[in-house]
Amino acid sequence: MKLIIAMIQPHKLPDVKKALYDSEVYKMTVTNALGCGQQKGYTETYRGVMQEVNLLKKIRLEIAVNEDFVEPTVDAIIKGAKTGKIGDGKIFILDLPGCIRIRTGERGNNAIG
């Protein structure tokens, strides 16, 4: 079992969801996040005062998958999120030592579905 965490641009979420659905990945957790990387932020003027904004809006996707769904999930995220520009995001793949479905008490691969 693996936990896939992806940080993507907010406007790419519909494209990523469509690519995941096309790859038969339907379960995910989506969270709004703030962060910065190579983009480094930008400056803007507010009431005549220059302000540096270095924490940009991002979307954090968390998807728990069994081993055979890791590559299709990663490929779908890349397909939906990639623009070829700085700020497309990152994908992290972590080992997931356990999973328990609260409703039924199932554990492991069966709990992920």
TORVEX-623572 format. One line per field, with one value per residue: x, y, z of N, C-alpha, C, O in turn; residue number from 1; residue in one letter. Coordinates in nm, 2 decimals. Atoms other than C-alpha are relative to their C-alpha. Layout:
BEGIN
nx = X ...
ny = Y ...
nz = Z ...
cax = X ...
cay = Y ...
caz = Z ...
cx = X ...
cy = Y ...
cz = Z ...
ox = X ...
oy = Y ...
oz = Z ...
num = NUM ...
residu = A ...
//
This chain:
BEGIN
nx = 0.08 -0.08 0.07 -0.05 0.03 -0.03 0.02 0.03 0.06 0.14 0.07 -0.02 0.08 0.10 -0.07 -0.06 0.11 0.05 -0.10 0.01 0.13 -0.02 -0.09 0.08 -0.03 0.11 -0.01 -0.11 0.02 -0.05 -0.02 -0.07 -0.13 -0.09 -0.14 -0.09 -0.11 -0.08 0.07 -0.05 0.10 0.01 0.03 0.12 0.02 0.13 0.01 -0.12 -0.12 -0.04 0.00 -0.05 0.08 -0.08 0.08 0.10 0.11 -0.02 0.09 -0.07 0.07 -0.05 0.07 -0.05 0.02 -0.07 -0.12 0.02 0.06 -0.10 -0.04 0.12 0.04 -0.10 0.01 0.12 -0.02 -0.09 0.08 0.10 -0.06 -0.12 0.01 -0.14 -0.06 -0.04 0.11 0.10 0.02 -0.08 0.07 -0.07 0.06 -0.04 0.05 0.12 -0.01 0.13 0.13 0.11 0.13 0.07 0.14 0.00 -0.12 -0.09 -0.14 -0.10 0.04 0.15 0.06 -0.02 0.10
ny = -0.12 -0.12 -0.12 -0.09 -0.14 -0.08 -0.14 -0.05 -0.13 0.01 0.00 0.13 0.10 0.07 0.09 0.12 0.09 0.07 0.10 0.11 0.08 0.07 0.11 0.08 -0.03 -0.09 -0.04 -0.10 -0.11 -0.13 -0.10 -0.13 -0.02 -0.11 0.05 -0.06 0.08 -0.07 -0.12 -0.10 -0.10 -0.12 -0.13 -0.07 -0.13 -0.01 -0.13 -0.08 0.07 0.12 0.12 0.12 0.12 0.11 0.12 0.01 0.09 0.14 0.11 0.12 0.13 0.11 0.12 0.13 0.10 0.13 0.00 0.00 -0.12 -0.11 -0.07 -0.07 -0.12 -0.10 -0.04 -0.08 -0.13 -0.07 -0.04 -0.11 -0.12 -0.05 -0.11 -0.02 -0.13 0.01 -0.01 0.11 0.07 0.11 0.12 0.07 0.13 0.05 0.13 -0.01 0.13 0.06 -0.07 0.07 -0.05 -0.01 0.05 0.15 0.06 0.06 -0.05 0.02 -0.03 0.00 -0.12 -0.11 0.02
nz = 0.00 0.01 -0.02 0.10 -0.03 0.11 -0.02 0.14 0.01 -0.02 0.12 0.07 -0.07 0.09 0.09 -0.08 -0.04 0.12 0.03 -0.10 0.03 0.12 -0.04 -0.10 -0.14 -0.04 -0.14 -0.03 -0.09 0.06 -0.10 0.04 -0.07 0.04 0.00 0.10 0.04 0.09 0.04 -0.09 -0.03 0.09 -0.08 0.04 -0.07 -0.07 -0.05 0.02 -0.07 0.07 -0.09 0.06 -0.02 0.03 -0.02 0.11 -0.01 0.06 -0.03 -0.05 0.02 -0.07 0.06 -0.05 0.11 -0.01 0.08 0.14 0.04 -0.02 0.13 0.07 -0.08 0.02 0.14 0.01 -0.06 0.09 0.12 -0.02 -0.06 0.07 0.10 0.05 -0.06 -0.14 -0.09 0.03 -0.12 -0.04 -0.04 -0.10 -0.01 -0.13 -0.04 -0.09 -0.07 -0.04 0.03 -0.07 0.04 -0.12 0.01 0.00 -0.07 0.09 -0.01 0.11 0.14 0.02 -0.05 0.10 0.11
cax = 0.00 0.12 0.01 0.04 0.05 0.04 0.07 -0.09 -0.21 -0.57 -0.69 -0.57 -0.79 -1.07 -0.82 -0.65 -0.98 -1.09 -0.76 -0.79 -1.15 -1.04 -0.77 -1.04 -0.91 -1.21 -1.11 -0.91 -0.88 -0.85 -0.72 -0.64 -0.28 -0.03 0.33 0.62 0.89 1.08 0.81 0.93 0.61 0.53 0.49 0.18 0.07 -0.20 -0.31 0.01 0.24 0.44 0.39 0.57 0.35 0.56 0.30 0.09 -0.24 -0.20 -0.42 -0.30 -0.43 -0.39 -0.47 -0.42 -0.37 -0.27 0.06 -0.09 -0.26 0.06 0.18 -0.17 -0.24 0.09 0.06 -0.30 -0.19 0.10 -0.14 -0.39 -0.15 0.14 0.17 0.55 0.60 0.75 0.49 0.32 0.38 0.52 0.42 0.53 0.49 0.51 0.48 0.15 0.20 -0.17 -0.53 -0.85 -1.20 -1.39 -1.74 -1.65 -1.32 -1.15 -0.77 -0.49 -0.55 -0.92 -0.98 -0.84 -1.07
cay = 0.00 0.35 0.70 0.94 1.31 1.56 1.94 2.10 2.43 2.51 2.57 2.22 2.03 1.96 1.82 1.60 1.47 1.38 1.21 1.01 0.91 0.80 0.58 0.43 0.61 0.76 0.80 1.10 1.37 1.73 2.01 2.38 2.46 2.74 2.69 2.81 2.64 2.75 3.01 3.21 3.42 3.76 4.13 4.33 4.68 4.72 5.07 5.21 4.97 4.71 4.36 4.04 3.73 3.42 3.17 3.07 2.89 2.51 2.20 1.90 1.56 1.26 0.92 0.58 0.30 -0.06 -0.14 -0.20 0.14 0.35 0.41 0.47 0.72 0.90 0.91 1.05 1.33 1.42 1.42 1.65 1.89 1.93 2.27 2.26 2.58 2.63 2.57 2.26 2.09 1.78 1.42 1.23 0.85 0.71 0.36 0.31 0.05 0.01 0.11 0.03 0.09 0.22 0.11 -0.26 -0.31 -0.43 -0.39 -0.36 -0.38 -0.46 -0.15 0.08 -0.07
caz = 0.00 -0.08 0.01 -0.29 -0.20 -0.48 -0.46 -0.77 -0.90 -0.80 -1.15 -1.26 -1.01 -1.26 -1.51 -1.25 -1.13 -1.48 -1.55 -1.22 -1.30 -1.65 -1.47 -1.24 -0.93 -0.75 -0.39 -0.28 -0.02 -0.14 0.08 0.02 0.11 0.09 -0.01 -0.22 -0.42 -0.73 -0.81 -0.51 -0.51 -0.65 -0.54 -0.55 -0.44 -0.18 -0.10 -0.24 -0.03 -0.21 -0.05 -0.12 -0.15 -0.12 0.00 -0.31 -0.32 -0.39 -0.38 -0.18 -0.30 -0.08 -0.24 -0.07 -0.33 -0.35 -0.53 -0.87 -0.88 -0.80 -1.16 -1.31 -1.03 -1.07 -1.45 -1.42 -1.19 -1.42 -1.72 -1.56 -1.38 -1.62 -1.80 -1.85 -1.64 -1.30 -1.03 -1.18 -0.84 -0.68 -0.62 -0.31 -0.28 0.08 0.22 0.40 0.67 0.75 0.67 0.86 0.72 1.02 0.90 0.86 1.04 0.73 0.73 0.47 0.10 0.13 0.33 0.06 -0.20
cx = 0.09 -0.10 0.06 -0.05 0.05 -0.04 -0.01 -0.05 -0.15 -0.09 0.01 -0.08 -0.10 0.07 0.06 -0.11 -0.05 0.10 0.00 -0.12 0.02 0.09 -0.06 0.05 -0.10 0.01 0.12 -0.04 0.06 0.00 0.06 0.12 0.07 0.14 0.07 0.11 0.09 -0.07 0.04 -0.11 0.00 -0.02 -0.12 -0.01 -0.14 -0.01 0.13 0.13 0.03 0.01 0.05 -0.09 0.08 -0.07 -0.12 -0.10 0.04 -0.11 0.08 -0.10 0.07 -0.08 0.07 -0.03 0.07 0.11 -0.03 -0.07 0.10 0.03 -0.12 -0.04 0.10 -0.01 -0.13 0.02 0.09 -0.08 -0.09 0.07 0.11 -0.04 0.13 0.06 0.03 -0.13 -0.11 -0.02 0.09 -0.09 0.09 -0.06 0.06 -0.05 -0.11 -0.01 -0.14 -0.12 -0.11 -0.13 -0.09 -0.14 0.00 0.11 0.10 0.14 0.08 -0.06 -0.15 -0.06 0.02 -0.10 0.05
cy = 0.12 0.12 0.10 0.14 0.09 0.15 0.06 0.14 -0.01 -0.01 -0.13 -0.11 -0.07 -0.09 -0.12 -0.09 -0.08 -0.11 -0.12 -0.08 -0.09 -0.12 -0.09 0.02 0.10 0.05 0.09 0.10 0.12 0.11 0.13 0.01 0.13 -0.05 0.08 -0.10 0.09 0.13 0.12 0.11 0.12 0.12 0.06 0.13 0.00 0.13 0.08 -0.06 -0.13 -0.12 -0.12 -0.12 -0.12 -0.13 0.00 -0.11 -0.13 -0.09 -0.12 -0.12 -0.11 -0.12 -0.13 -0.11 -0.13 0.01 0.01 0.13 0.12 0.07 0.06 0.13 0.11 0.06 0.09 0.14 0.08 0.05 0.12 0.12 0.06 0.12 0.02 0.13 -0.03 0.02 -0.11 -0.09 -0.12 -0.12 -0.08 -0.14 -0.06 -0.14 0.02 -0.13 -0.06 0.09 -0.08 0.08 0.00 -0.07 -0.15 -0.07 -0.07 0.06 -0.03 0.03 0.00 0.13 0.12 -0.01 0.00
cz = 0.00 0.02 -0.10 0.04 -0.11 0.03 -0.14 0.00 0.01 -0.13 -0.08 0.07 -0.09 -0.10 0.06 0.04 -0.12 -0.04 0.10 -0.03 -0.12 0.03 0.11 0.14 0.04 0.14 0.02 0.10 -0.06 0.11 -0.06 0.08 -0.05 0.00 -0.11 -0.04 -0.09 -0.05 0.08 0.03 -0.09 0.09 -0.05 0.09 0.06 0.07 0.00 0.07 -0.08 0.10 -0.08 0.04 -0.04 0.04 -0.10 0.03 -0.07 0.05 0.04 -0.02 0.08 -0.05 0.05 -0.11 0.03 -0.11 -0.15 -0.06 0.01 -0.13 -0.07 0.07 -0.03 -0.15 -0.03 0.05 -0.09 -0.13 0.02 0.05 -0.08 -0.10 -0.06 0.06 0.14 0.08 -0.03 0.13 0.02 0.03 0.10 0.01 0.13 0.02 0.10 0.07 0.04 -0.04 0.06 -0.05 0.13 0.00 0.02 0.08 -0.09 0.01 -0.13 -0.13 -0.02 0.05 -0.09 -0.11 -0.14
ox = 0.19 -0.22 0.18 -0.17 0.16 -0.14 0.08 -0.09 -0.21 -0.18 -0.06 -0.08 -0.10 0.02 0.06 -0.09 -0.08 0.06 0.02 -0.11 -0.02 0.09 0.00 0.04 -0.11 -0.07 0.23 -0.16 0.17 -0.10 0.15 0.13 0.03 0.18 0.02 0.15 0.13 0.00 0.04 -0.07 0.06 -0.04 -0.15 0.05 -0.24 0.07 0.17 0.24 -0.06 0.07 0.01 -0.10 0.10 -0.01 -0.21 -0.07 0.08 -0.19 0.18 -0.21 0.19 -0.21 0.19 -0.15 0.17 0.11 0.04 -0.08 0.06 0.01 -0.10 -0.08 0.06 0.00 -0.12 -0.02 0.07 -0.06 -0.10 0.01 0.14 -0.12 0.15 0.17 -0.02 -0.22 -0.21 -0.13 0.19 -0.20 0.21 -0.19 0.19 -0.16 -0.11 -0.05 -0.15 -0.10 -0.12 -0.14 -0.12 -0.17 -0.09 0.10 0.19 0.15 0.05 -0.14 -0.20 -0.17 -0.07 -0.15 -0.03
oy = 0.13 0.11 0.13 0.16 0.08 0.17 0.05 0.19 -0.11 -0.09 -0.16 -0.22 -0.19 -0.20 -0.23 -0.21 -0.20 -0.22 -0.23 -0.21 -0.20 -0.23 -0.17 -0.07 0.22 0.15 0.05 0.11 0.12 0.13 0.12 -0.01 0.18 -0.12 0.16 -0.18 0.20 0.22 0.23 0.20 0.11 0.11 0.05 0.14 -0.02 0.16 0.15 0.00 -0.21 -0.10 -0.14 -0.14 -0.14 -0.24 0.08 -0.20 -0.13 -0.06 -0.15 -0.12 -0.12 -0.12 -0.14 -0.12 -0.13 0.10 0.08 0.14 0.23 0.19 0.17 0.22 0.23 0.18 0.19 0.24 0.20 0.16 0.20 0.23 0.18 0.10 0.09 0.16 -0.12 0.10 -0.11 -0.15 -0.13 -0.10 -0.10 -0.15 -0.07 -0.17 0.11 -0.23 -0.18 0.21 -0.20 0.20 -0.10 -0.14 -0.21 -0.19 -0.12 0.18 -0.12 0.13 0.08 0.17 0.21 0.09 -0.01
oz = 0.06 -0.01 -0.09 0.06 -0.15 0.09 -0.22 0.11 -0.03 -0.13 -0.18 0.02 -0.09 -0.13 0.01 0.02 -0.10 -0.07 0.06 -0.02 -0.13 -0.04 0.16 0.22 -0.01 0.17 -0.01 0.13 -0.10 0.18 -0.15 0.20 -0.16 0.09 -0.19 0.05 -0.06 -0.09 0.03 0.11 -0.20 0.21 -0.17 0.19 -0.01 0.16 0.09 0.06 -0.10 0.21 -0.20 0.16 -0.15 0.01 -0.09 0.10 -0.19 0.14 -0.03 0.04 0.07 -0.04 0.03 -0.14 0.11 -0.20 -0.22 -0.18 -0.02 -0.14 -0.12 0.00 -0.05 -0.17 -0.10 0.00 -0.11 -0.17 -0.06 0.03 -0.05 -0.19 -0.17 0.01 0.21 0.05 0.04 0.14 -0.05 0.07 0.06 0.02 0.15 -0.03 0.18 0.02 0.06 -0.06 0.05 -0.03 0.18 0.10 0.09 0.11 -0.04 0.05 -0.20 -0.15 -0.10 0.00 -0.09 -0.16 -0.23
num = 1 2 3 4 5 6 7 8 9 10 11 12 13 14 15 16 17 18 19 20 21 22 23 24 25 26 27 28 29 30 31 32 33 34 35 36 37 38 39 40 41 42 43 44 45 46 47 48 49 50 51 52 53 54 55 56 57 58 59 60 61 62 63 64 65 66 67 68 69 70 71 72 73 74 75 76 77 78 79 80 81 82 83 84 85 86 87 88 89 90 91 92 93 94 95 96 97 98 99 100 101 102 103 104 105 106 107 108 109 110 111 112 113
residu = M K L I I A M I Q P H K L P D V K K A L Y D S E V Y K M T V T N A L G C G Q Q K G Y T E T Y R G V M Q E V N L L K K I R L E I A V N E D F V E P T V D A I I K G A K T G K I G D G K I F I L D L P G C I R I R T G E R G N N A I G
//
